Amino acid sequence: MNEENSLSAEDQARVDQVINAGYNRTERQPFRPLRLLAVLWVVVAILGAVSWYIGKQSGFL
């Protein structure tokens, strides 16, 4: 990008005001990949158990 396309001081102040206002300043909790892995493992284990139970009831296992 060219330096000629930069915003004027007034426009930049308006942009900063919008960015810093309202829902744009939502605080987020830190990302926890191990918690996500644990949740996914539990969901896969539950789905596996349900499918095993259905297979056992249907006579496939």
Summary of the structure (lengths in Angstrom):
residues: 61
radius of gyration: 25.8
end to end distance: 63.6
largest distance: 73.8
contacts: 89
relative contact order: 0.06
helix: 72%
strand: 0%
